[in-house]
Amino acid sequence: MELKPYRDSWPADDRHANFKAEVACYSVADPLPTLENLSAGSGIPVECLVRYVLVKWAASGSEALIAMGPIVFEQMREHVRRAEAAGSDVARVEAYERLRSMISWLGAGSGGSDSA
């Protein structure tokens, strides 16, 4: 099994830009040494551990949101902070659109609709 880091570029208005940035950031590290050590210690094959990690994350809904929450929450807070600092309705609407997009993405990760 070959796990590759995600290296790509995307336009700033890509609706999945935050997710792509996260994938690019977190896929720099190679998870296989950790899983190989866990496999050696537990006797569980690496392929089974990879499947476990993926299914647990995909099926966990709120657990997955909590795990990624601090990063996403800070991004959301920054959108609001910038809009309030600008003090205009245009900036607030732009922040709303960014927040709506992020919430829609989070909903998709928890089994909800991907459109707000």
Long-range contacts (C-beta under 8 A, 24 or more apart in sequence): 1-32, 1-46, 1-47, 1-50, 3-27, 3-30, 3-31, 3-32, 15-101, 15-104, 15-105, 16-105, 18-72, 18-75, 18-101, 18-102, 18-105, 19-105, 22-68, 22-71, 61-109, 61-110, 61-111, 62-110, 64-109, 64-110, 65-106, 65-109, 65-110, 72-102, 72-106, 75-102, 76-102
